[in-house]
């Protein structure tokens, strides 16, 4: 290499593209408190929309019992150096699912699409485990019970409330109560969900019902009737 080319190569500056990126703060949805999730770099603000981020329920709420629940959020929009997300789905870790399954049990899986009260559509994956093997008719009955419970619950619940009940385990508890009437059931979990589309309508907050107090009729004061005093009885002296 000639001395001229060597000097030119030394004079060139290597620009690190990563250093030119801006860091943005990502926030959780309002249903999870809107707290800070993480920071993510991007060269342009428009590249942020549609980006997915994952965290665990334990990191978000501090509940160690939910360390196996992984949440996924999708960036909806950005304002300044802050990004705001929507709930995109959840999933149990594989090692937790493997620890649930044992021999000589029946594993019943169901995948259902549900629509919430405000028009959001989700796909749910539910697993039920029996303490011993069951018949095929029992499996069909438990799957039918799964579908009825999640459809009814979604139809009367808005999206944000449904998601909180979903990841919190309350919907799985309802499915468990319905399935154990068909066959003894040991575990029921909604182990995976995915949002197919976000809510299509905005529901007005329900006004609390005001119970009007019953009108109490004022009782007329009772007038005590004065008892007439008995007239004194004259006692005549007896003649001797």
C-alpha positions in Angstrom: 0.0 0.0 0.0 1.4 3.4 -1.0 1.9 6.0 1.7 -0.8 8.2 0.0 -3.5 5.5 0.3 -2.3 4.8 3.9 -2.8 8.4 4.9 -6.2 8.5 3.3 -7.4 5.4 5.1 -6.1 6.7 8.4 -7.9 10.0 7.8 -11.3 8.3 7.2 -13.5 8.4 10.3 -15.6 5.4 11.0 -19.1 6.6 12.0 -21.0 4.4 14.4 -24.6 4.4 13.2 -25.9 3.2 16.6 -24.6 6.4 18.2 -26.8 8.4 15.9 -30.0 6.8 17.1 -32.3 8.4 19.7 -33.5 6.5 22.8 -37.2 6.4 23.4 -39.0 5.5 26.7 -41.7 2.8 26.2 -44.8 2.8 28.4 -47.2 0.0 29.3 -50.9 0.3 28.4 -53.1 2.2 30.9 -54.8 -1.1 31.9 -51.4 -2.1 33.4 -50.7 1.3 35.0 -48.9 3.0 32.1 -45.5 2.5 33.8 -42.2 2.6 32.0 -41.4 -0.7 30.3 -38.1 -0.2 28.7 -36.0 2.1 26.4 -35.5 1.4 22.8 -33.3 3.1 20.2 -34.4 4.2 16.7 -33.0 6.4 13.9 -36.4 7.8 13.0 -39.6 8.2 15.1 -41.7 6.6 12.4 -39.9 3.3 12.7 -41.1 2.8 16.2 -44.8 2.1 15.4 -45.5 -1.6 15.2 -42.4 -2.7 17.2 -43.1 -5.4 19.8 -41.7 -5.6 23.3 -41.9 -8.5 25.8 -41.8 -8.6 29.6 -43.0 -10.8 32.4 -45.9 -10.3 34.7 -43.5 -10.4 37.6 -41.4 -7.5 36.2 -44.6 -5.5 35.6 -46.4 -6.1 38.9 -43.8 -7.6 41.3 -45.9 -10.8 41.8 -43.5 -13.7 41.9 -46.3 -16.2 41.4 -46.7 -14.8 37.8 -43.1 -15.1 36.7 -44.0 -17.7 34.1 -46.5 -15.3 32.3 -44.8 -13.5 29.4 -46.6 -10.4 28.1 -46.2 -8.8 24.6 -46.9 -5.2 23.8 -47.0 -3.4 20.5 -46.1 0.3 20.1 -49.1 2.2 19.0 -47.7 5.8 18.6 -45.1 8.1 20.0 -45.0 11.6 21.3 -41.6 13.3 21.7 -39.3 10.7 23.2 -42.1 8.6 24.7 -43.8 5.6 23.1 -47.2 4.2 24.0 -48.2 0.6 23.6 -51.2 -1.7 23.3 -51.6 -5.2 24.7 -50.8 -7.7 21.9 -50.9 -11.1 23.8 -49.5 -13.3 26.5 -48.0 -16.8 26.7 -46.8 -19.1 29.5 -43.2 -20.2 29.4 -42.5 -23.7 28.0 -40.9 -25.1 31.1 -43.9 -24.2 33.2 -46.2 -26.0 30.7 -44.0 -29.0 30.8 -44.1 -29.1 34.6 -47.9 -29.3 34.5 -48.1 -32.4 32.2 -47.8 -35.8 33.8 -48.4 -39.4 32.7 -51.7 -41.1 32.9 -53.6 -37.9 32.6 -55.7 -36.5 29.8 -54.7 -33.2 28.3 -57.6 -31.3 26.7 -56.7 -28.3 24.5 -59.0 -25.7 23.0 -58.4 -22.8 20.7 -61.2 -20.2 20.5 -61.8 -16.8 18.9 -63.8 -14.4 21.1 -65.2 -10.9 20.6 -65.3 -8.5 23.6 -68.1 -6.0 24.3 -66.3 -3.2 22.5 -65.5 -5.2 19.4 -61.9 -6.4 20.1 -61.1 -9.9 18.8 -58.7 -12.3 20.6 -57.6 -15.9 20.0 -57.3 -17.9 23.2 -55.5 -21.2 23.8 -56.8 -23.1 26.9 -55.4 -26.3 28.5 -57.2 -28.5 31.0 -55.6 -31.5 32.7 -57.5 -34.3 34.4 -56.1 -36.3 37.4 -56.7 -39.6 35.5 -57.7 -40.5 31.9 -61.2 -39.6 30.8 -63.5 -40.6 27.9 -63.7 -38.8 24.6 -67.3 -37.7 25.5 -65.9 -35.9 28.5 -63.3 -34.2 26.4 -65.9 -32.9 24.1 -68.0 -31.7 27.0 -65.1 -29.8 28.6 -64.2 -28.1 25.3 -67.9 -27.1 24.9 -67.8 -25.7 28.5 -64.6 -23.7 27.7 -66.2 -22.1 24.6 -69.4 -21.2 26.5 -67.5 -19.6 29.4 -65.1 -17.5 27.4 -67.8 -16.4 24.9 -70.2 -15.3 27.5 -67.5 -13.5 29.5 -66.1 -11.7 26.5 -69.6 -10.6 25.2 -70.4 -8.7 28.4 -66.9 -7.4 29.2 -64.8 -4.5 27.6 -61.4 -5.3 26.3 -59.3 -3.8 29.1 -61.2 -5.6 31.8 -61.2 -8.9 29.9 -57.4 -8.8 29.5 -56.8 -8.2 33.2 -59.1 -11.1 34.0 -57.3 -13.2 31.4 -53.7 -12.7 32.6 -54.8 -12.6 36.2 -56.3 -16.1 36.0 -60.0 -15.3 36.8 -61.3 -16.6 33.5 -59.4 -19.8 33.9 -61.0 -20.2 37.4 -64.5 -19.9 35.7 -63.6 -22.5 33.1 -62.3 -24.8 35.9 -65.6 -24.5 37.8 -67.6 -25.4 34.7 -65.4 -28.3 33.6 -65.2 -30.1 36.9 -69.0 -30.5 36.8 -68.4 -32.7 33.7 -65.3 -34.6 34.9 -62.8 -34.2 37.7 -60.3 -31.6 36.6 -57.0 -30.7 38.2 -55.6 -27.7 36.2 -57.1 -25.2 33.8 -55.1 -22.4 32.3 -55.5 -19.9 29.5 -51.8 -20.3 28.5 -51.7 -18.2 25.4 -53.6 -15.3 23.8 -53.2 -13.1 20.8 -55.0 -9.9 19.9 -56.4 -10.2 16.3 -57.7 -6.6 16.3 -58.1 -3.8 18.8 -61.5 -2.5 20.0 -63.6 -0.9 17.3 -65.8 1.2 19.5 -65.5 3.2 22.6 -67.9 2.4 25.4 -69.3 5.0 27.7 -68.6 4.4 31.3 -71.6 2.9 33.1 -73.2 5.3 35.5 -73.7 3.9 38.9 -77.3 3.2 39.7 -78.7 5.7 42.2 -81.2 4.1 44.5 -83.8 6.7 45.4 -84.9 6.6 49.0 -88.5 5.7 49.5 -90.7 8.6 50.4 -91.8 8.2 54.0 -95.3 9.6 54.6 -95.4 11.9 57.6 -97.7 10.5 60.2 -100.2 12.9 61.6 -99.6 13.5 65.3 -102.1 11.5 67.3 -104.4 13.6 69.5 -104.8 12.1 72.8 -108.5 12.0 73.8 -109.1 13.3 77.2 -111.0 10.9 79.3 -114.1 12.3 81.0 -113.8 12.3 84.7 -116.6 10.4 86.4 -119.0 12.5 88.3 -118.8 12.1 92.1 -121.5 9.8 93.4 -123.5 11.3 96.3 -123.9 8.9 99.2 -127.2 9.4 101.1 -127.1 8.8 104.8 -129.3 5.8 105.8 -132.2 6.5 108.1 -132.0 4.8 111.4 
